[in-house]
Amino acid sequence: MTEAVSRPTLEAVAARAGVSRATVSRVVNGGDGVREPLVERVRRAVEELGYVPNQAARSLVTRRHDAVAVVIAEPETRVFADPFFALQLRGISKELTAHDSQLVLLLTEGPEDYARVGRYLAGGHVDGALAFSLHLDDPLPGLIRGAGVPTVFGGRPGWGDGPRGDGPTVYVDSDNRGGARDAVRHLVGLGRTRVAHITGPLDQTSAVDRLDGFRDVMVDADPRLIVEGDFTPAGGERAMRVLLDRCPEVDAVFAANDLSAAGALRVLRERGRRVPEDVAVVGFDDMLPVAEGADPPLTTVRQDIEEMGRLMARLLLRGLDRRGRDEDADPGTGKGLGGAPSSVVLPTTLIRRASA
């Protein structure tokens, strides 16, 4: 065992800087009303002594924990296998780190996990929450509402305005429907006439929006050319086998994400179909390790996943700053995000490679 080393105290910093304890407290807790020369003396003393503020004491003053919960409504086997989540978490982490906030990751494996997440959010451990990959029957929005935690959602919510319909909801999403239209128009522009769609799970709004975009272009599409997947390679494989068995003449596939497209490409190779000569394939996401590593490299719709995560965190932190200046803000509604929250929908871009 190592011996405990005494930590520098607030009083020690005050003595080193030649100021009062109250002045040091205001400086380290981000308070106003301290002249800049004194601020510099305190900061210099903090650095020289290696003083680290006591988080519990600091929270009493600032009413902030400098921690944000990131809630992903998926099991850990999915989260750690899908590069989409890594990209979104990287964007969130970069923004939180830049504002000296910690990321607390909460995953939901089963019904018992929802109760655990709800208790944690209600326990006053974090300043706010970022929640994404929600499903239409997900209890998380209601738990978040009950916890009174300011929240920004990743993806367009499927429950209307506010968590389960009470107050405005702030979210960040991509133009899923527009991106899908671009993908299908590209395939039609190549002269393809039997264009199929492998959807994502239709209890998620991103998958529904991409299906709607497909139907915007393929107005009279044969229902047999639409097969539900689950945003995984295995789901893409299953859906592609169904499509080939149902409609052997299929000459193009728009897959709702890159992982599904990768699975579809494997089945097409197994069945002796050449890509793109026999069947053109387009994905959605442009996750580079997947899209560029596909055989052939995948034409896909790019959404800036990392930027989505960064914007989610930025919207939340801005709202928390405004909320801290507005004692009348209701923490369970959009007023807690600054009174006039604005959601963000990012544009998408078609990236052309060899598969279509």
C-alpha positions in Angstrom: 0.0 0.0 0.0 1.1 3.6 -0.7 0.8 6.2 2.0 -1.9 8.8 1.6 -0.6 12.1 0.5 -2.3 15.2 1.9 -4.0 17.3 -0.8 -3.6 21.0 -1.1 -6.5 22.9 0.5 -8.4 26.0 -0.5 -6.8 27.7 2.4 -3.3 26.8 1.1 -4.1 28.2 -2.3 -5.5 31.4 -0.7 -2.3 31.8 1.3 -0.1 31.2 -1.7 -2.1 33.7 -3.8 -2.4 36.3 -1.0 -6.2 36.5 -1.3 -9.2 35.4 0.8 -10.6 31.9 0.8 -13.8 33.3 -0.7 -11.9 34.7 -3.6 -10.3 31.4 -4.4 -13.6 29.7 -4.2 -15.2 32.1 -6.7 -12.3 31.6 -9.1 -12.1 27.8 -9.0 -15.9 27.5 -9.3 -16.2 29.8 -12.2 -17.9 32.7 -10.4 -17.9 36.3 -11.4 -16.8 39.5 -9.7 -13.1 38.8 -9.3 -10.6 41.2 -10.9 -8.4 39.7 -13.6 -5.1 40.2 -11.8 -6.4 38.3 -8.8 -7.8 35.6 -11.0 -4.3 35.1 -12.5 -2.7 34.9 -9.0 -5.2 32.3 -7.9 -4.7 30.2 -11.1 -1.0 30.4 -10.7 -1.2 29.2 -7.1 -3.6 26.4 -8.1 -1.1 25.2 -10.7 1.9 25.5 -8.4 0.3 23.6 -5.6 -1.5 21.0 -7.8 -4.8 21.9 -6.2 -7.8 19.8 -7.4 -11.3 21.2 -6.4 -13.4 18.8 -4.3 -16.2 17.9 -6.7 -18.9 17.4 -4.0 -18.2 20.8 -2.6 -18.0 22.4 -6.0 -21.4 20.9 -6.9 -22.9 22.6 -3.9 -21.8 26.0 -5.2 -22.3 25.5 -8.9 -25.2 23.1 -8.8 -23.4 21.2 -11.6 -21.8 17.8 -11.6 -19.8 18.2 -14.8 -21.1 14.8 -15.9 -23.5 13.8 -18.7 -25.2 10.5 -19.1 -25.1 8.9 -22.6 -28.0 6.5 -22.8 -28.0 4.0 -25.7 -31.1 1.9 -26.0 -29.2 -1.2 -27.3 -27.4 -4.1 -25.7 -23.6 -3.9 -25.3 -23.1 -6.7 -27.9 -24.6 -4.3 -30.5 -23.0 -1.1 -29.2 -19.4 -2.5 -29.2 -19.8 -4.3 -32.6 -21.3 -1.4 -34.6 -18.9 1.4 -35.7 -21.8 3.8 -35.8 -21.9 4.0 -32.0 -18.1 4.4 -31.8 -18.3 7.4 -34.2 -21.2 9.0 -32.3 -19.6 8.5 -28.9 -16.3 10.0 -30.2 -18.1 13.1 -31.3 -19.9 13.3 -27.9 -16.7 12.7 -26.0 -14.7 15.4 -27.8 -17.3 18.0 -27.1 -17.7 17.0 -23.4 -13.9 16.9 -22.9 -13.6 20.4 -24.4 -16.0 21.6 -21.7 -14.4 19.6 -18.8 -17.4 17.3 -18.5 -17.4 13.5 -18.0 -19.2 11.0 -20.1 -21.2 8.4 -18.2 -22.3 5.5 -20.5 -25.5 3.7 -19.7 -26.7 0.8 -21.9 -30.0 -1.2 -21.8 -29.8 -4.9 -22.1 -33.3 -5.8 -20.7 -36.3 -4.5 -18.8 -34.4 -4.5 -15.5 -31.8 -2.1 -17.0 -34.5 0.5 -17.7 -35.3 0.7 -14.0 -31.6 1.0 -13.2 -31.1 3.8 -15.7 -34.2 5.6 -14.4 -33.0 5.5 -10.8 -29.5 6.7 -11.8 -30.9 9.6 -13.8 -33.3 10.6 -11.0 -30.5 10.3 -8.4 -28.9 13.7 -9.3 -25.6 12.2 -10.5 -25.5 14.0 -13.9 -26.4 17.4 -15.3 -28.2 16.1 -18.3 -28.5 13.2 -20.7 -28.0 12.3 -24.4 -30.1 9.4 -25.6 -30.1 7.7 -29.0 -31.0 4.5 -30.8 -34.5 4.6 -29.3 -37.3 2.3 -30.4 -40.9 3.3 -30.7 -42.0 1.3 -27.6 -39.0 2.5 -25.6 -39.8 3.4 -22.0 -36.7 5.7 -21.8 -38.4 8.9 -22.8 -40.9 8.5 -19.9 -38.1 7.6 -17.5 -36.2 10.7 -18.6 -39.2 12.9 -18.1 -39.8 11.4 -14.7 -36.2 12.0 -13.7 -36.4 15.7 -14.7 -33.2 15.6 -16.6 -32.5 18.0 -19.5 -32.0 15.8 -22.6 -31.1 15.9 -26.2 -32.1 13.0 -28.4 -30.1 11.4 -31.2 -32.5 10.9 -34.1 -36.0 12.2 -34.7 -38.3 11.0 -31.9 -41.3 8.9 -32.9 -43.6 10.0 -30.1 -44.4 13.5 -31.3 -43.6 16.7 -29.4 -41.8 16.1 -26.1 -41.0 12.8 -24.3 -44.4 11.0 -24.8 -46.0 14.2 -26.0 -45.4 16.8 -23.2 -43.3 19.8 -24.3 -40.8 20.3 -27.1 -38.1 17.8 -27.8 -34.6 18.7 -28.8 -32.9 16.3 -31.2 -30.1 16.0 -33.8 -30.7 13.9 -36.9 -29.6 13.5 -40.5 -31.9 14.0 -43.5 -32.7 10.3 -43.7 -35.5 10.6 -46.2 -33.7 12.9 -48.5 -30.6 10.8 -48.4 -32.6 7.7 -49.3 -34.2 9.5 -52.2 -30.7 10.4 -53.5 -29.6 6.8 -53.3 -32.6 5.4 -55.1 -32.5 8.1 -57.8 -28.9 7.2 -58.4 -29.9 3.6 -59.0 -32.7 4.5 -61.3 -30.4 6.8 -63.1 -28.1 3.8 -63.8 -31.1 2.2 -65.7 -32.0 -0.2 -62.9 -35.7 -1.2 -63.0 -36.0 -3.8 -60.2 -34.8 -1.8 -57.2 -35.1 -3.5 -53.9 -34.8 -2.1 -50.3 -33.4 -3.7 -47.2 -34.9 -1.6 -44.4 -33.6 -1.1 -40.9 -35.8 -2.1 -37.9 -39.1 -0.4 -38.5 -39.6 0.5 -34.8 -36.9 3.2 -35.4 -37.6 6.5 -37.1 -34.4 6.5 -39.1 -35.4 3.2 -40.8 -39.0 4.5 -41.4 -37.7 7.7 -42.9 -35.3 5.8 -45.3 -38.2 3.5 -46.3 -40.3 6.6 -47.0 -37.5 8.1 -49.1 -37.3 4.8 -51.1 -41.1 4.9 -51.7 -40.9 8.6 -52.7 -39.0 7.5 -55.8 -40.3 3.9 -56.3 -43.9 4.9 -56.0 -45.2 1.7 -57.5 -42.6 -0.6 -56.0 -43.5 -4.3 -55.8 -44.0 -5.0 -52.1 -41.9 -8.2 -52.5 -38.9 -5.9 -53.2 -39.0 -4.5 -49.6 -37.6 -6.7 -46.8 -37.0 -5.7 -43.2 -33.5 -5.9 -41.8 -32.0 -4.9 -38.5 -29.0 -2.7 -39.3 -26.6 -5.7 -38.9 -24.6 -7.7 -41.5 -26.4 -10.8 -40.5 -29.7 -9.0 -41.1 -28.5 -7.8 -44.5 -27.6 -11.4 -45.4 -31.0 -12.8 -44.4 -32.8 -10.0 -46.3 -30.8 -10.5 -49.4 -31.5 -14.2 -49.5 -35.2 -13.5 -49.2 -35.0 -10.9 -52.0 -33.2 -13.3 -54.4 -35.6 -16.1 -53.7 -38.6 -13.9 -54.1 -37.4 -11.8 -57.1 -34.4 -13.4 -58.9 -34.5 -10.6 -61.4 -33.6 -7.9 -58.9 -31.0 -5.6 -60.4 -30.3 -3.0 -57.6 -30.5 -2.9 -53.8 -30.6 0.1 -51.5 -29.7 -1.1 -48.0 -30.7 1.1 -45.0 -27.1 1.1 -43.7 -23.6 0.1 -44.6 -23.5 -3.0 -42.4 -26.7 -4.4 -44.0 -25.2 -3.6 -47.4 -22.0 -5.5 -46.5 -24.2 -8.6 -45.6 -26.0 -8.2 -48.9 -22.8 -8.1 -50.9 -21.6 -11.4 -49.3 -24.8 -13.2 -50.3 -24.6 -11.8 -53.8 -21.1 -13.2 -54.2 -22.3 -16.6 -52.9 -25.1 -16.6 -55.5 -22.7 -15.7 -58.3 -24.2 -12.3 -58.9 -21.7 -9.7 -60.0 -21.7 -6.2 -58.4 -22.4 -3.8 -60.0 -22.8 -5.5 -63.4 -25.8 -7.8 -62.3 -26.9 -6.0 -59.1 -25.9 -2.5 -58.0 -25.8 -1.9 -54.3 -26.0 1.4 -52.3 -25.7 1.7 -48.5 -26.2 4.5 -46.0 -23.8 6.0 -43.4 -20.4 6.0 -45.1 -18.6 4.4 -42.2 -15.2 4.3 -43.9 -13.9 0.9 -42.5 -17.1 -0.7 -43.8 -17.7 1.2 -47.0 -14.1 1.3 -48.2 -13.4 -2.2 -47.1 -16.3 -3.7 -48.9 -15.8 -5.8 -52.0 -16.4 -3.9 -54.2 -16.1 -0.6 -52.3 -19.5 0.6 -51.4 -21.5 3.5 -52.9 -23.3 5.0 -50.0 -25.1 8.0 -48.5 -22.8 9.9 -46.1 -24.1 11.2 -42.8 -21.7 12.9 -40.5 -22.1 10.6 -37.5 -19.3 12.1 -35.4 -20.7 15.6 -36.0 -24.1 14.4 -34.9 -22.7 13.3 -31.6 -20.8 16.6 -31.2 -23.9 18.7 -31.9 -25.9 16.7 -29.4 -23.4 17.4 -26.6 -23.1 21.1 -27.7 -26.9 21.6 -27.6 -27.1 20.1 -24.2 -24.2 22.0 -22.7 -25.5 25.3 -24.1 -28.9 24.6 -22.7 -27.4 23.8 -19.3 -25.5 27.1 -19.3 -28.7 29.0 -20.1 -30.7 27.0 -17.5 -28.1 27.9 -14.9 -28.9 31.5 -15.5 -32.7 31.0 -15.4 -33.8 29.8 -12.0 -37.4 29.5 -13.3 -36.5 27.0 -16.0 -38.4 23.7 -15.8 -35.8 20.9 -15.8 -38.2 18.4 -17.4 -39.1 20.5 -20.5 -37.4 22.3 -23.3 -37.3 25.4 -21.1 -34.5 23.7 -19.4 -32.6 23.9 -22.7 -32.8 27.7 -22.9 -36.5 28.4 -23.4 -36.4 28.1 -27.2 -34.7 24.8 -28.2 -33.9 24.1 -31.8 -33.4 20.7 -33.2 -30.8 20.2 -36.0 -31.2 18.0 -39.1 -27.9 17.6 -41.0 -27.7 17.2 -44.8 -26.5 13.9 -46.4 -24.3 13.4 -49.4 -24.1 10.5 -51.9 -20.6 9.1 -52.1 -20.0 7.1 -55.3 -17.7 4.1 -55.3 -17.6 0.9 -57.3 -20.7 -1.0 -56.1 -23.2 1.3 -58.0 
